[in-house]
Amino acid sequence: MAAPMLNIATARERVLHSAAPLETEDVPVGEALGRVLAEELRAAHDVPGFANSAMDGFAVRSGKADRDLLVVGESRAGRPAEFPLGYGEAIRISTGAMLPDGADAVLQQELVDDRGERITLLDEVAPGRNVREPGEDLRAGDHVLGAGTRLGPASLGVAVNAGRATLRCARRPRVAVLATGDELRPPGTELGPGQVHDSNRITLTALAEREGAIVVLARDVPDHTDATRRAIGEALELADVVVLSGGVSVGPHDHVKPALAELGVEERFWRVALRPGKPTWFGARGRTLVFGLPGNPVSAMVTFLLFVRPALAALQWAEPPAGGRAILGERILCHPDRDECVRVRLEDGRAFATGPQGSHVLRSMALADALVVIPRGEGRALAAGTEVELIAV
């Protein structure tokens, strides 16, 4: 007798329990976009490290308007003035340039009568006007970024400002994607009777790469025992995570589960109380994680998002992306015995189903902004106006 189906939360817990973070490596900051930080980053020095001008104008001493001052030099970005500012003097200054000694403010050039060697200040100047003080952005020792941060352009910029040339990051997971089935044909090829184009290999590869993984193998596998065993064996040797689509049900041509058992992959669960995605399989051989996802294209994508994505995040010391919350814009019926992942589009904070929700209707995923889990319940429905949690797609 088959074991009872797990709920989504329990299945995810078993996956995360098996997903030990990968080793780390130093990555040049210019190559770290999309990587996950595996250390706490602190500022090595103040940012900015010196008082500088927020405007093009004149560095002056604070005081009243209508003062007539002698221009005695210039401070440019990267080329500070060579002498301090005296009384009755001004120094021409560029945005970002170091504030000269003796000056405590900058008046922008639009408020100055500039006559070349002499200027007249047309406004009163308060201390600190248009001055960026040292440490205004960061102080030496400040916490900048935490472990688990996925590095975007701004994160890389602030890391550079904080004094770093390299960043300690989690190694990118190596993923193998195997799509099983005699019916699969490469994209764009002519189809014979009963054949379909293989979208799963493309979508699962793209999902893995989007989550920061390196796809080291992506292949179609025919429904033959030996071919299935060879392909999985190769994948296990190459990858940290093996993702299979199809072949994990109970039909006579479903060869994946026997091949996994022969290759020493320990089953952690099979079947989840989920629609679509009931026959999802998960196991491990050593530290290598193996996911057997259903063959229907929507089922494959949904189960990847629910189970494989959190595993890839955990391997990289990260959390999967948050989805937020929304209000149902329509009434949605509950499935009697399985939680259902409904694909929804969002309009002004309200969630609407993307049309027919069959596990073969991949267009429903292409139109989706998020997934919503509708809890099971015989004869139940979630009413329009119900607040729901979103899963990012």
Disulfide bonds with the S-S distance in Angstrom:
none
